[in-house]
Amino acid sequence: MSALTTSSDGFLLHGEPFRIISGAMHYFRIHPDQWTDRLRKARLMGLNTVETYVPWNLHQPEPGTLVLDGFLDLPRFLRLARSEGLHVLLRPGPYICAEWDGGGLPSWLTTDPDIRLRSSDPRFTDALDRYLDLLLPPIVPQLAANGGPVIAVQVENEYGAYGTDTAYLEHLAQSLRTRGIDELLFTCDQANPEHLAAGSLPGVLATATFGSRVESSLQQLRAHQPEGPLMCAEFWIGWFDHWGEPHHVRDADDAAADLDRLLSAGASVNIYMFHGGTNFAFTNGANHDHAYEPIVTSYDYDAALTESGDPGPKYHAFREVIARHAPVPDEPVPAPSRKLPLTTVELDRRAALLPHATVLAKPVRVDADPVTAEELGLRSGYVLYRTTVPVDGDGLLHFSGGVGDRAQVFVDGAPVGVLERERHEEALPVRVPRAGASLDVLVENMGGVNYGPRIGAAKGLLGPVTFKGTALQGWDCHPLALDNLRSVPFVPAAEALADAGPAFHHGTFEVHAPADTFLSLPGWTKGQAWVNGFHLGRYWNRGPQRTLYVPAPVLRRGTNELVLLELQATTGTRALLTDAPDLGPVKP
């Protein structure tokens, strides 16, 4: 029986009136050694609940599997929340959006062109049910009715913005119920009549998402649902950033005033985000409306708690607001964490990528046109495509269907240009010096679309390639997941091959006491960064983000390693570890 129930105008928890004052924090965006710290800071701000999505694509990277360790140890995260005295709103999707790669749907599912995603198509619901068969048994003991922290579970996510398949929503709700989820179920949709109507289910609590216009948004929700609790399941207090645009911020006083309006109206709330965290490795998503727009590595979101877990202006402002409406712990506000002293890292070893691609990935030979990354079984990372050009001269190198998402082109090892999906580029004028010249095309997956109908769009080369109208066939395709760099053949930079193409760079630095820090890369252009084998994510001087967050737990006392994959020719030889983030200039 559900511990959380609804009355005509509010929530009851174990039969007593209860208002949800929650904040979003995604366990999979936070180093697990820092979960306890972030949860404690949530309680100290006055929250009684935290909310998290559950990313299907990470928990089930292959059909029939389930990963529940490290960053993905959801049962441990839930136990820690309970130990801190916090309740949990669980949002298992299957679709989560979250500015997350593919919206959380696994690539082995989204790349099947015959499956109608997020629908009652049996091919989709069967895959979903098999996943829930594995995911939910470890979660059921964490339900409030069983003494755990989970008081409510979401059915889908903003479905009203996507479809109208009520049978699918009914199937999902029933799938949760029959697998032991007895707690309150809820849906959430943007606060307009069409979305609320399409995304709601009879007998399931409807909630709304919005960041302003509090009174009118709550009125829309009440018009849709005449009785029951009013709740904003995503109160947007900041926003995310795409590469190439200003950093988004929201004034703390403005956000706090709207939070006060929400609580004064008697509504419950989930602050999105309380703590954003980081899109480590290749986990960032992308949007695609008129053009493809990849999301940056940081998910700071201008949240109450910064990316590195420090209380920001909103933390203090929200704590004051919450104290007007609910008890706030009589304990000091947490201080910012200690940061590593300024440290310079000399990157004095090097290994060119193109000549050593076969060390990182055995090539797959295709005799005809190139195949996509998905056809190579690659979920994220890069694909290096290699062939020869049978004719010489000046001409147009044409990529039918374009590239997914950014391609660097090399002829006989020399860079000749870049194509980008976001610019709708499909052709490049090049000079081929001789018949039989080598052609290398390094294609970067910049992140899977996380919203709308383009989820699952292919990556890599998306069709045939021609030069001067002649089809280029017979390709060696190297799927570069870059999940293990131990085989990279580093040599001293002075002994490295003279190569203008992408290269790995290696350096070491000393740490006396591990602490949070931020990697700054002045003079570097675009690539990936790893510290002690931990993949921090993507950097790009296009901005706005100019530093990468390095969590203290990935450092160790003594000698530490930094590896960069720099995609452009560079004269850079050093990096900096700084004590403050730089997320770029803000939007005016």
Disulfide bonds with the S-S distance in Angstrom:
none
